[in-house]
Amino acid sequence: MVDFKLANIVNDRAMVDAAKKVTEEILTDDPDLSKPENVALKEFLQSQKGKTIWSKIS
């Protein structure tokens, strides 16, 4: 799976915007991430829940 890192909001603007667009498309199409192509992503996100200080930000 991907090794997520923090983005630099200025230098990585195009990448952040692209990631946001793809995220919105995925969640609009499959809000529960239950489609076969999204199950691995759902499992990864669930496995990471509460493991970082960033998970406490809402």
C-alpha positions as CSV (number, residue, x, y, z in Angstrom):
1,M,0.0,0.0,0.0
2,V,1.0,3.6,-0.3
3,D,3.3,5.2,2.3
4,F,1.3,8.3,3.1
5,K,3.2,11.5,3.9
6,L,2.2,15.0,4.7
7,A,2.0,17.3,1.7
8,N,3.4,20.8,1.4
9,I,0.2,22.8,0.7
10,V,2.2,25.3,-1.5
11,N,4.6,23.1,-3.4
12,D,2.2,20.1,-3.7
13,R,-1.0,22.1,-4.6
14,A,-1.6,20.3,-7.9
15,M,-1.1,16.9,-6.4
16,V,-3.4,17.7,-3.4
17,D,-6.1,19.0,-5.7
18,A,-5.8,15.8,-7.9
19,A,-6.0,13.6,-4.8
20,K,-9.0,15.5,-3.5
21,K,-10.8,15.1,-6.8
22,V,-10.2,11.4,-7.0
23,T,-11.2,11.0,-3.4
24,E,-14.5,12.8,-4.0
25,E,-15.2,10.7,-7.1
26,I,-14.6,7.4,-5.2
27,L,-16.7,8.4,-2.3
28,T,-19.5,9.7,-4.5
29,D,-19.6,6.5,-6.4
30,D,-19.0,4.2,-3.4
31,P,-19.5,6.0,0.0
32,D,-19.1,2.8,2.0
33,L,-16.1,1.6,0.0
34,S,-17.8,-1.7,-0.5
35,K,-17.1,-2.2,-4.2
36,P,-14.5,-4.9,-4.8
37,E,-12.0,-2.3,-6.2
38,N,-12.3,-0.3,-3.0
39,V,-12.2,-3.0,-0.3
40,A,-8.4,-3.0,0.0
41,L,-8.5,0.8,0.5
42,K,-11.2,0.5,3.2
43,E,-9.3,-2.2,5.0
44,F,-6.1,-0.2,5.0
45,L,-7.9,2.9,6.3
46,Q,-9.5,0.9,9.0
47,S,-6.2,-0.6,10.0
48,Q,-4.7,2.9,10.4
49,K,-7.5,4.3,12.5
50,G,-6.1,5.8,15.7
51,K,-2.5,5.0,14.9
52,T,-1.3,8.6,14.3
53,I,-1.8,11.9,16.0
54,W,-3.5,13.1,12.8
55,S,-6.4,10.7,13.4
56,K,-7.5,12.8,16.3
57,I,-8.1,15.8,14.1
58,S,-11.7,16.2,13.0
